[in-house]
């Protein structure tokens, strides 16, 4: 090397740098995603922040719960099937018993697979239980008749899903319009901790499980979210996050074993007890294997490149997990939404979940999945919107989905032009072939000559 001319030594060093000897600055900056709590909050007429929901709703809910406990009448808790809904349900259960409601008056209704509380079958099942009070948690909402057809039954809905329509005669506490939007378990925790001095310490880990279940395990608990330092001193975030996957696993299995998760959460006095539940562990392993089996499905893209669609066929509810996973990995300039469609969860139906692609977070204006789905459906000039029904584009702006007939979903894919190549624009041109360097005294020629 000492005998090589200085010019060639410089070329070698340059080649080493390009080969990875020293890192070059990335041409694309790493995506910075704002923290969930770092948003502008709404204010009331007096300039006070509104969080997690309007004070009038929060106070009314506390009065409802006190009345319910004092009445000593049949009370039905109707939580959603996931970690957020079930945790909220257990917080309500513990609060009512703390306030003196005899447990013999408490019962739970877990909505059947593929159904919701607004369907007639579920309304009848709840009516058959003859409750005096119903507390519905994290079920989403829509306009329509009362929760059950009994004018004497009093109903309370606690929720955070986007909706301005609710069942008739129901008392409602909704966080959906008050950022940073609280999960249902967090909203329930904020309501109930004012009713008994021990609720904050006893139910803090339930609030954490439910909130991490919906918002992810990297959430920073910044104001206006409550200070959870004491909770995380008692129970590590790893244990809390493991509990989330344990609690969510049974409802994702083909057997839809939600009751096991409810009982485990209700009976445990410490999150570590949840980790020792054998059935939850088996369900978690089953779901992990199914996710791994289904997650390698290659995506196809809408013609405009904004939506990636993955079609799977599974009896397990793994489509939301796979959507979340792919949303964190797929990248392109146009991509906004990842959609995973499951053709095997319910006969004749497609259950689909949508998540905002990580590369599209922080856009201005922000991606709104519900609006995007509705805009696609509205491209149809016939009656597709009506045929898609009430279970289309439900949930949150950032995490939506639906349950629709297979034929209607295929029509939706046609409107998205899934799999069609984008048309070339005027600015597009084929890449120029790299020109050969006119320089003769290259390193390669030097070695050939010598």
Secondary structure, 3 states (H helix, E strand, C coil): CCCCCHHHHHHHHHHHHHHHHCCCCCCCCCCCCCCCCCCCCCECCCCCECCCCCHHHHHHHHHHHHHHHHHCCCEEEEECCCHHHHHHHHHHHHHHHHCCCCHHHEEECCCCCCCCCCCHHHHHHHHHCCCCEEEEECCCCCCECCCCCCCCCEEEEEECCCCCCCECCCEEEECCCCCCCCCHHHHHHHHHCCCCCCHHHHHHHHHHHHHHHHHCCCCCCCCCCCCCHHHHHHCCHHHHHHHHHHHHHHHHCCCCCHHHHHHHHHHCCCHHHHHCCHHHHHHHHHHHHHHHHHCCCCCEECCCCCEEEEEECCCCCCHHHHHHHHHCCCCCCCCCEEEEEECCCCCCEEEEEEEECHHHCCCCCCCCHHHHHHHHHCCCCCCHHHHHCCCEEEECCCEEEEEEEHHHHHHHHHHHCCCCCCCCCCCCCCCCCCCCCCCCCCHHHHHHHC
